[in-house]
Amino acid sequence: MEFTIKVNGASQVVDVDPDTPLLWVIREELGLTGTKYSCGIAACGACTVHVDGEATRSCVLPIEFVGQSEITTIEGLSSDRSHPVQQAWLEIDVPQCGYCQSGQIMAAAALLEENPNPSDEEIKETVTNLCRCGTYNRVLKGIKRAAELKATA
């Protein structure tokens, strides 16, 4: 079945089964491999993208429910790593292995759009992505630094 979806500002037509998860459409049909597969049950957050600005775990969202929503992947956050979260991640050297970091960045960016100056507790309650390397303290510092960068931009 054909679906027209808007990803990173561009309309894309894909021919997939209606129950195909958005993650696989993004990765396999559109070739945007920054969004990662890990658990497949929306528990870890490696597959986090924005759907109409909201952090969404794409591994469990069937394409048939995307509709006319605006989807943003890590590739669409900024083309030159100028987004405050990306700048903070580089400055603080947040990732260790990096596998989960696109999902972490997307969750952090959505949080900062909704709450430009979150407390540590608000960050911990909202950004629930898992990191096998345990870089949670650096993720927290990265989000706080991104908030500072965003405030001064």
N, C-alpha and C positions, 0 to 999 in steps of 0.2 A: 504494500500500500504506500502511496506517496504522501509525504508530509513536507510542508514548507515551514522551516523554522528559522528564527533569526539568531545567529550566533556571532558574537563580537561585532555587531553592527551590520552584518551582511545576511541577506536572505539566502537560505540553502534549501535545495530540494533533495530529499533522501527517500529511497524506496526500501522500506524495512517493515517487518511485522509490527503491528501496533503495540505489542507488549515488549518490544526491544527497549532495554534501559537506555536512558539518555547517555550514560557513560559510553556505551558501545557505539552509539551513533557518533558521538564526539570523536572517539578514538579511531574506530574502524572505518566509518563512512566519510568523516571529514578530515581525518589524518592529524588531528590536534592531540598529540600524545602527552601533553603536560599534565592533564588530568589523569590520575592514576587509579588503577584497580587494586584493591587489597582484600577487603573482607567480603564484599558482595551483599552485605546485610545492613548497610547504613550505620554500622557501629564505629568505624574507625575515622572516617572523614577524609581519607586520601582522595576521594572522588569529588570533593566539594567544588561546586561552581556557583555562580549567582544566577538565580532565576528571578527576573524582575527585581534585582538588587538584593535578594534574600539568599543567604548561604543555604545551599541545598545539596544534599548527598545524591549525586546523579546515578549511583549504581542501582537504586530501587525505584527511580522515577520513569515509568513507561513513557515512551515518546508520544503516545496517543494523548497524554494529559498535559503536554507542553503547550499546545495551542499557539497563540500569538505572543507568548512570553518572550522577553528579551533575555537571552542566555549570554553570560560572560564567562569565559574560561580564563585560566592563568595567562594564556597567550593574548587575550584581549584586555587584560587589566592595564597594561601599558606596553607599548612596543619597544621602549628604550629603558626599562627598569626605573622609570621616574616616579612611579607611584610611591607615596610615603612608606607603605609597608615594605615594598621591595627595597627601598633605600635603607630602611632600618635593618632589614634582614642582612643585607650586605655589610653594613657598618658594624653590627654586633656579631656577625658570623654565627647566626642562629642555627643553621642546619648542621647536622653531623653527617649522616649518610645522604640526607636530602629527599628520600623517597616520599615522605609525607608532606613535604614543605609546600608544594603548590596548594594542597588542601588547607594547610595551616594559614597560608597567606590569604587565600580567598575568604576563609572564615574571619580572619582578623580585619580584612578590608571591609567586609559587610558590617561587622561590629562597629568599626569606626565611622561608617556612614550613618549608622543609627545613633551612636553614642560617641561623640568626638573625644570625650575625656573619661573613659571608663575606669572604675576602681579595679584593684587587683581581684577582688571578689567577683565583680561583674565580668571580668575577662575569664576567670576560671569557670563561671557558670555558663558562659556563652560559647567560648571556644573549647569545645569538648573533643576535638580531634586527638587521636592517639598518635604517639610517637614511640616507636620501638627503641629508639636510642635514648629516650628520656630527656630531651632537650627542653622540657617544660619551663625551667627557669629562664632560659634564653628566649623562648617564645614570649613569655610574659614581659621580659625586658624589651624585646623587639616591638611588641604592641604598644608599650608605653612610649618608646622612642618614636614610633610612627605617629602617635597622637601628637607629640611635640612637633615633629616635622610638618604635620598637616596643619597645625595651629599657626605655624609661622609662614606657611606658603601663601 
